[in-house]
Amino acid sequence: MSDYLFVYGTLMRKSRSLLGQDQRRRLMRETTVIGPAQTYGTMYDLGAYPGVVVDREVSRRVSGELLRLRSPAATLQWLDVYEGIAPGDLDPDYRRAIRPVTYGTMRACEAWVYVYQAPVAVARRVADGVWRR
C-alpha cells in the first residue's frame, strides 16, 4: 500500500470548484502536500470534473498534485465513498490504482490514483492534461 495520493481535479488544493470542496478541505487536513506532479494517462473533461484514463499512449502526461497520506487506510476509505467505489457500489466510473508519478526534479514514486474506467466516447480530451476549473 502506498502512502501517496495523486489528485488531478476537484481535490487539488487550488481548485475553485464547489464540487468536492468539503472533501478537499478534509483531504488537506489529512495529508502533507508534496507538490506538483505528473503521471501518464489521458485526461477527459467530464463536465464538472475530469477523469484520467490509463492507455497505451505513454507519451501523454496528466498534471496534478502529489500528497502524502498521514493515515492511508482511513483517508482512502472515505475517498472511495466520495469517488463512488465503496463496497456495494454497482458499476463504478472510477477505480483506485497504484500508478507511477514523477515530482520535483524528476523524482519518482508510486501513488494511488483514481482512474476513470467508464466510456469516454462523448467526452472531450484535455490535450495538455491540466484541469483548469
Buried (B, 14 or more C-beta within 10 A) or exposed (E): EBBBBBBBBBBBEEBEBEBBEEBBEBBBEBBEBBEEBBBBBBBBBBEEBBBBBBEEEEEBBBBBBBBBBEEBEEBBEBBBEBBEBEEEEEEBBBBBEEBEBBBEEEEEBBBBBBBBBBEBEEBEEBEEBBBEE
